[in-house]
């Protein structure tokens, strides 16, 4: 089964590819020669994920998996939310986004936040959605060199006190929002396309 992953974020390609079973061939936008940006004008993660998946599906006719992910901060009334990748403006820059978040949270005692991933899978013209969330708290300074996005600021409550950026890929994948959503998607794939012996 061939699936196009509708992202230009190579970190996401690596994370998702590592979890896919044999027989599922994941193809990136880069591989199919798609160079233009995908629109993300929705008000929710689900709207953005569907918008990206449908754009690629309509043009290629191949099954598409798209995600929209972001950080939701209680004290900031849900920001950065769907604007997580562009929080500090265009072009998207992880370091500037983290610095803006640190500035916004300076002196704030409520550090609760959660990451959300919504996967939209479009196949044969039908859309299916899979959601994962991981709750935790924000640090007041960056910790760790791994990961991307806001990983150096986020300590998951279901972890060991490390930020996502201090964890190995395997440690992060064991508790992450993207893994939760991906596991739901893999369960769906297994039920729709059982392995033939």
Secondary structure, DSSP 8 states (H G I E B T S, - for coil): -EEEE--S-HHHHHHHHHH--TT-EEEETTTTT--S------SSHHHHHHHHHHHHHHHH-S-EEEEEEEEEEGGGTT-BGGGGGGTT-SS--HHHHHHHHHHHTTT-S--EEEEEEEEEEEETTEEEEEEEEEEEEE-SS---SSSSTTGGGEEETTSSS-BGGGS-HHHHHHH-HHHHHHHHHHHHHHHHS----
